[in-house]
Amino acid sequence: MSYKAKFKVWRGDAGKGELADYDVEVNEGEVVLDIIHRLQATQAPDMAVRWNCKAGKCGSCSAEINGRPSLMCMTRMSTFTEEETVTVTPLRTFPVIRDLVTDVSFNYTKAREVMAFEPPEGLKPGEYRMQQVDVERSQEFRKCIECFLCQNTCHAVRDHEDNKEHFAGPRYLMRVAELDMHPLDSRERRNDAQEEHGLGFCNITKCCTEVCPEHIKITDNALIPMKERVVDRKYDPLVWLGSKIARRSGK
């Protein structure tokens, strides 16, 4: 059964733009991305939208649907009433290129700032040996599809442009946590998280977890454990005293 839905889609570029009104046909079982494609085919052939797999695995079609950061291919039209107006806008945190396409290069910059996996000295590729129990904690984070919805909804990035230089955001702090939990990574990641990637900016509101389409518990399983490890290292009085003694002994 089909019906006519009312859509508002943001149209414009980095200079200016506005919401455009559309009446468009909706068929049973469709998702928001289907409707955007129908608009391209019938009413707005020049509408720009980024997408690839239409299966919730590439992370390309991120947008804000009625104000909520979501994947268009995973947002079913059946979640809205037939009378409801569906508003689709680009990710607010990143600069608009055109229409629903944003410049997410900030995330690639932050990805390059995370130091790569460092195996123990003397251990060569092919000699890595781990048990499944050793990697279970960090394996969850490998499900990330880099849709950047967590980066977009994190208010430390979204509402404070000057934080971007110093704050990696939840996606890449999760990457640091993943490496920190890796049984063969030899780099001290706690200092990196705090000093290089701005872990202290995160105040664990869990908004990143709420929008994750892969249901990764970013806050509970990555960010909070990392914060606890940083606090243990930086503020524990016994650790502090031990480091003082060690430095004096080395003189």
HUGI-V280078 format. One record per residue. N is the residue number from 1. RES is the residue in one letter. SS is DSSP state (2 for helix, 1 for strand, 0 for the rest). OMEGA is omega in radians with two decimals (NA if undefined). BURIAL is 1 if it has 9 or more other ideal C-beta (glycine too) atoms within 8 Angstrom, else 0. Layout:
# HUGI-V280078
N_RES_SS_OMEGA_BURIAL + N_RES_SS_OMEGA_BURIAL
This chain:
# HUGI-V280078
1_M_0_-3.12_0 + 2_S_0_3.08_0 + 3_Y_1_3.10_0 + 4_K_1_3.13_0 + 5_A_1_3.07_1 + 6_K_1_3.13_1 + 7_F_1_2.93_1 + 8_K_1_-3.10_1 + 9_V_1_-3.13_1 + 10_W_1_3.12_1 + 11_R_1_3.12_1 + 12_G_1_3.14_1 + 13_D_1_-3.10_1 + 14_A_0_-3.12_0 + 15_G_0_-3.12_0 + 16_K_0_3.11_0 + 17_G_1_3.14_1 + 18_E_1_3.08_0 + 19_L_1_3.10_1 + 20_A_1_-3.11_1 + 21_D_1_3.09_0 + 22_Y_1_2.89_1 + 23_D_1_-3.00_0 + 24_V_1_-3.12_1 + 25_E_1_3.08_0 + 26_V_1_3.11_1 + 27_N_0_-3.10_0 + 28_E_0_3.08_0 + 29_G_0_-3.08_0 + 30_E_0_3.08_1 + 31_V_1_-3.09_1 + 32_V_2_-3.13_1 + 33_L_2_3.06_1 + 34_D_2_-3.11_1 + 35_I_2_3.09_1 + 36_I_2_3.09_1 + 37_H_2_3.12_0 + 38_R_2_3.07_1 + 39_L_2_3.10_1 + 40_Q_2_-3.06_1 + 41_A_2_-2.98_0 + 42_T_2_-3.01_0 + 43_Q_0_-3.03_0 + 44_A_0_-3.08_1 + 45_P_0_-3.13_0 + 46_D_0_-3.14_0 + 47_M_0_-3.12_1 + 48_A_0_3.09_1 + 49_V_0_3.13_1 + 50_R_0_3.09_1 + 51_W_0_3.12_1 + 52_N_0_-2.94_0 + 53_C_0_-3.05_1 + 54_K_0_-3.14_0 + 55_A_0_3.10_0 + 56_G_0_-3.09_0 + 57_K_0_-3.12_0 + 58_C_0_3.12_1 + 59_G_0_-3.02_1 + 60_S_0_-2.93_1 + 61_C_0_3.11_1 + 62_S_1_3.09_1 + 63_A_1_3.04_1 + 64_E_1_-3.07_1 + 65_I_1_-3.01_1 + 66_N_0_3.06_0 + 67_G_0_-3.11_0 + 68_R_1_3.07_0 + 69_P_1_-3.03_1 + 70_S_1_2.95_1 + 71_L_1_-3.13_1 + 72_M_2_-3.11_1 + 73_C_2_-3.12_1 + 74_M_2_3.14_1 + 75_T_0_-3.06_1 + 76_R_1_3.10_1 + 77_M_2_3.14_1 + 78_S_2_3.10_0 + 79_T_2_3.11_0 + 80_F_0_3.05_1 + 81_T_0_-3.13_0 + 82_E_0_-3.13_0 + 83_E_0_-3.04_0 + 84_E_0_3.03_0 + 85_T_1_-3.13_0 + 86_V_1_-3.12_1 + 87_T_1_-3.13_1 + 88_V_1_-3.12_1 + 89_T_1_3.12_1 + 90_P_0_3.07_1 + 91_L_0_-2.98_1 + 92_R_0_-3.01_0 + 93_T_0_-3.02_1 + 94_F_0_-3.09_1 + 95_P_0_3.10_0 + 96_V_1_2.97_1 + 97_I_1_3.03_1 + 98_R_1_3.10_0 + 99_D_0_-3.07_1 + 100_L_0_-3.10_1 + 101_V_1_3.14_1 + 102_T_1_3.11_1 + 103_D_0_-3.09_0 + 104_V_0_-3.09_1 + 105_S_2_3.04_0 + 106_F_2_-3.08_1 + 107_N_2_3.12_1 + 108_Y_2_3.05_0 + 109_T_2_-3.14_0 + 110_K_2_3.11_1 + 111_A_2_-3.14_1 + 112_R_2_-3.12_0 + 113_E_2_3.11_1 + 114_V_0_-3.13_1 + 115_M_0_-3.06_0 + 116_A_0_3.07_0 + 117_F_0_3.12_0 + 118_E_0_-3.14_0 + 119_P_0_3.09_1 + 120_P_0_-3.13_0 + 121_E_0_3.11_0 + 122_G_0_3.13_0 + 123_L_0_-3.06_0 + 124_K_0_3.03_0 + 125_P_0_-3.06_0 + 126_G_0_3.13_0 + 127_E_0_-3.14_0 + 128_Y_0_3.11_0 + 129_R_0_3.14_0 + 130_M_0_3.02_0 + 131_Q_0_3.13_0 + 132_Q_2_-3.12_0 + 133_V_2_-3.12_0 + 134_D_2_-3.05_0 + 135_V_2_-3.06_1 + 136_E_2_-3.11_0 + 137_R_2_-3.05_0 + 138_S_2_-3.09_1 + 139_Q_2_3.11_0 + 140_E_2_-3.05_1 + 141_F_2_3.12_1 + 142_R_2_3.12_0 + 143_K_2_-3.09_0 + 144_C_0_3.11_1 + 145_I_0_3.12_1 + 146_E_0_3.02_0 + 147_C_0_3.11_1 + 148_F_0_3.06_1 + 149_L_2_3.12_1 + 150_C_2_3.10_1 + 151_Q_2_-3.10_1 + 152_N_2_-3.05_1 + 153_T_2_3.12_1 + 154_C_0_-3.04_1 + 155_H_2_3.11_1 + 156_A_2_3.06_1 + 157_V_2_-3.00_1 + 158_R_2_-3.01_1 + 159_D_0_-3.07_0 + 160_H_0_-3.08_1 + 161_E_2_-3.09_0 + 162_D_2_3.09_0 + 163_N_2_-2.96_1 + 164_K_0_-3.13_1 + 165_E_0_-2.98_0 + 166_H_0_-3.02_0 + 167_F_0_-3.10_1 + 168_A_0_-3.09_1 + 169_G_0_-3.02_1 + 170_P_2_-3.09_1 + 171_R_2_-3.04_1 + 172_Y_2_2.92_1 + 173_L_2_3.05_1 + 174_M_2_3.09_1 + 175_R_2_3.09_1 + 176_V_2_3.12_1 + 177_A_2_3.12_1 + 178_E_2_3.12_1 + 179_L_2_3.12_1 + 180_D_2_3.13_1 + 181_M_2_-3.10_1 + 182_H_0_-3.05_1 + 183_P_0_-3.11_0 + 184_L_0_3.12_1 + 185_D_0_-3.03_1 + 186_S_0_-3.10_0 + 187_R_0_3.06_0 + 188_E_0_-3.01_0 + 189_R_2_-3.06_1 + 190_R_2_3.12_1 + 191_N_2_3.09_1 + 192_D_2_-3.08_1 + 193_A_2_-3.06_1 + 194_Q_2_-2.98_1 + 195_E_2_-3.05_0 + 196_E_2_-3.00_0 + 197_H_0_2.97_1 + 198_G_0_-3.14_1 + 199_L_2_-3.11_1 + 200_G_2_3.09_0 + 201_F_2_-3.10_1 + 202_C_0_3.09_1 + 203_N_0_2.95_0 + 204_I_0_3.06_0 + 205_T_0_3.10_0 + 206_K_0_3.10_0 + 207_C_2_3.11_1 + 208_C_2_3.12_1 + 209_T_2_-3.07_1 + 210_E_2_-3.08_0 + 211_V_2_-3.08_1 + 212_C_0_-3.13_1 + 213_P_0_3.10_1 + 214_E_0_3.09_0 + 215_H_0_3.05_0 + 216_I_0_3.12_1 + 217_K_0_-3.02_1 + 218_I_2_-3.06_1 + 219_T_2_-3.03_1 + 220_D_2_-3.00_1 + 221_N_2_-3.14_1 + 222_A_2_-2.98_1 + 223_L_2_-3.14_1 + 224_I_2_3.08_1 + 225_P_2_3.11_1 + 226_M_2_3.09_1 + 227_K_2_-3.14_1 + 228_E_2_3.13_0 + 229_R_2_3.09_1 + 230_V_2_3.13_1 + 231_V_2_3.12_1 + 232_D_2_-3.07_1 + 233_R_2_-2.97_1 + 234_K_2_-2.97_0 + 235_Y_2_3.11_0 + 236_D_0_-3.05_1 + 237_P_2_3.14_0 + 238_L_2_3.09_0 + 239_V_2_3.13_1 + 240_W_2_3.14_1 + 241_L_2_3.13_0 + 242_G_2_3.13_0 + 243_S_2_3.11_0 + 244_K_2_-3.12_0 + 245_I_2_-3.11_0 + 246_A_2_-3.14_0 + 247_R_2_-3.14_0 + 248_R_2_-3.13_0 + 249_S_2_-3.11_0 + 250_G_0_-3.12_0 + 251_K_0_NA_0
